[in-house]
């Protein structure tokens, strides 16, 4: 629960401090903390546990979190105006209802179809990613006859590819926003988002079909890196798009909703996914994940030009 409270405010602070053409890059850099923590955390914890004890290791981790919390409290400001600078987003004008750009009600925001399209897309992408990170190693060992070392190496390659994919998604989608700007219909980041989602489907298919006991180790690691690149990019972009498409006062809520749906996807990648593997096979379970990701990509492609601005939109702008 503590982690859940932390992430949406991070996105809101970034939106307050950076232009739309920079927002994706800084969001992606922030998102790579997951890859770094996932890669370095277990190694550091293992070394400390061997040298001390698990109680000392957990206590040390908690002390670091508390210390960094105080540093953030002192150094992070909500918006540029707090330190005497001009805000990126203009203050909403007071006047009659409908005259401002940020006068959406909570009901109007929650009834935005695009919010739920993003939520479903994030659910599927995060669920499929979790399937591969949680069960991909077992799939390689039990179904493909690979060694435990190869399974661990595959996971490392996936995380490295994910780190690069997150930064690339933010940087290149920012270039698209800088070129054409944000509109009420469609989003310049959709092209890269769809390309990466398609990359997830292709890399999953190749991983499921081409990997055998005799497969080259380099080929397996390559597929892991490509899948990591292709799945962590959309994960970063879904957060960016949900944040920037919502009214300013609901941007944190917007990201919290789509992140909640992503957690639902993570849950479905647990017991439901393993149940399919238990009653059928790992190959069938990964085929189901592959098909779900492919269908979501097609649906998102067909709806890519729908109204993306959430909440109230003035009639002239609409």
N, C-alpha and C positions, 0 to 999 in steps of 0.2 A: 504494500500500500504506500509506503514511503517513496519507493521508486516512482509509482504512478503519479504522485503529487509533483514530482520534480520535472518530468519531461515537458508537459504542455507549457509551463511558464518559460522554459528555455526557448521554445519556438516563438512565443509572444515577444520576448525581449529581443530576439534576433530580428523579427519583423519591424519592431520599433526603431532599430538602429541601422538597418541596411536597406538600400534601394532594392526594388524588385529584381533588377538586373544583377544584383550581388547576392540576393537572399539565398538562392539555391546552393551556391558555392559554400557559403559559411554554414548553412544547414548540413551540407554533406560532410564538411570537415568535423562538425560536432557529432554527426552520426558515426563517424569512424571510431569514436570512443568505444562503441560496442565491439568492433573487431579487435581493437587493441586490448580491451579488457578480456575478451574471450580467448585471445591468444596468449597474453602474458600472465593473466590472473592465475590460471591453474598451475603454471610453472613456478611462479613466485610462491604460491600457497604450498605447493608440494615441497619445495626447498625449505621453507620455514618450518613446515610440519616435521620434516626429518631432523632439523636442527633443534627445534624447541618442542612444542606440543600443539595439538589442534586448538586448545584453549587460548594459548598465547597468540596463535595465528589469527583467530577470530577477533580477539581483543585488539590486536594491532590494526586489523582492517577497520574496526569500528572507530578507533581513535583517529585514523587517517580521515575517515568520512566526516567526523565531527570537526576536525581541524579545518578541512577544506570548506565546510559549510560556513564557518566564521569568516574565512577569507572571501568567499563569494558574497556574504552579507555586507562586507566592508567595501568591496571593489565593484560589484555589479550594480549598475543604475538602471532603473526601469526604462527610461527614455532619454534622448539627448537634452531635453529641456531641464532635466534634473541637474545638469552640470553647465547650464547656460548656453547650450547650443540649440540651433533650430531643429525642430522635429522633422523627420522624414515625411510622416503623414500629417496633413493639415488637420487642425481641430475641426470637428463637425460644426457647421453653422447652425445657430439657433434660429428657429423660425417655425413656420407652419409645418404640419406633418407632411412628409414626402419631399421637403425641399432639401434636406441634407443627404449626404452620401453614406451616412452610417446610422440611419434611423430605423433599421430593420428591427422587428420584434423577434422574440425567441421563437414564436410560432412560425413566422415566415422563414426564419433560418432553418428550423427543424423540418419544414415541409419542402425544402429545396431538393429536387430529385438528384441533383449532382452530388450532394452530400452522401446519399445512400449508394450511388454508383461507385464513388470512391471507397466507401466502406466495404462494399462487396468485393471490389477489386483488391483492396488491401487484405481482406480476409483470405482470399484465395492465394495471393502471392505469398503472404507470410506463412500460411498453412503449408504450402508446397515447399517453401524454404525450410521450415521446421521439419518436415518429413525427411528431407535430404540431410539436414544437419544431425537430426536425432537418430535416424534409422539407416542412413546411407552407408555407414561403416559396417553395420550388421549385414546389410544387403551384399556388400562386397565380400565379406568373410563367409557368410552362410550360403549365399546363392551363387556367387561367382568364384568361390574357392580361393580368394586372395588372402594374404597374410594379415595379421592384426597390425603389423607395421605399415602395410600398404593402406589399410583403412585409416590409420591415424594420419598418414601423409596426405591422403585425399582430403581429410578435414582441414588440415593446415593450408593446403592449396586453395580450398574453397574460401577460407577466411582472408587469405592474401588477395585473391581475386575480388572478394567483396569490398575490401578496403579501397582498392583502385576503382572499382565500379561505382562506389558511393561518390567519390570525389569527381570522377568523370561525369556522372549524371548531373551533379549540381553545376559543374563548370560549363558544360556544353548546353545544358538547358537554359542557363543564364544568358549565354550568347544568343539563343533563340529569342528570349524575352527582350534583350537589348535591341535586337533587330526589328521586331514587329510590335513589341509592347503587349501588355495584358488587355484582353477584350472581354466583353460580357458573354460572348459565345465562342467556344473553343478555347484552347490554351496552348501557347507555343511549346510547352513542355510535353504535350501529348505524343509528338512524333518520336522523341527519344524514349519515352515511357513504353510505347507500343513495340518499338524495336527491341528493347531489352526484355520485355515479356515474351516476345517471339523467340529471343535467344534462350530464355529459360526452357521453353518447350523443346526446341531443337537439341539443346545440350542434355536434357533429361532423356529424350528419345535415344540419342547416341549412347548415353551412359547405360541405359537399360538393354539396348540391342547389341552393341558392338563389344562391350567388355566381357571377356571370358578369362579362363584360367591362364591362357597363353598371351593375353593382351600385354602390350608394352606398358611399362610403368609410367613412362613419360606421357603416353596417351591418356591414361587414367588421371594423372595429375593435371593434364591440360583440360580435360573435361571438368574436373573439379574447379579449376580456376575460372573457366568460362561460365560455369553455372553460378559461382559466387559473384562474379562480375555482373551477370545478368539479373540476379535476384536482389542483391543489395542496392543496386541502382534504383529500381522501382520502389523499394522500401523507403529510400530517401525521398524520392519524388512524390510519393503519395503524401508524405508528411508536409512537404513544401506546398504542394497544390492545395491540400486541405486548409492550410494556414492562410495562404494568400488569396484564396477564393472566397473566404468568409468575411463578413463585416468585421472591422477592427476589434470591436468589443466582444466578438464571439470567436475570434481566431483560435484562442486557447481551447475553447469548448469544441470547436470543429476538429482540431487535431486529437483531442481526447476521445471523441466519438469514433473516429476512424481507427485510432490505436486500440480502443476497446474491441472493435470488430477484428482487428489483427490478433488480439489475444484469443478470441473465439476460434480463429483459424489455427492458432497454436494448440488449443485444446483438441480440435478435431484431428490434428496431426499426431495426437497421442494414442489414447485407447481405441478410438474408431479406426484409425489407420492400421494399428497393430492387429486389430481384430480381423480386418480384411486379409492381412498377411498370414494370420494364424489359420483361417479357414480356407484360404486359397493358396497364395504364395506371395513372396516379396515382389516378384515380377508383376503380378496382377495389381498389388497395392500401388506400386509406382506407376503403372499404366493408368490407374484411376486418377492419381494426382496429375499426371501428364495431360489427360483429357480435360480435366477441370481447368487447368491453366490455359489450355488451348481455347476452350470455349469462352473463357473470360476475356482473353485477348481479342477474339473475334467480336464479342459483344461491345467491348470498349472501343474497338475500331469503328463499329457502326454508329456509335453514339458520341464520337469524338468532337463533333461540332455542336453539341447541345449547349444550352445556356449553362455556363460555368460559374457565373457570379451568383453567390448564394444570397438569400434574403431578399429584401426589397430592392427593386431596380426601377429607377424613374422611367416613365413611359417613353420619353424621347430617347433615352439610352438603349432601352429594350428594342 
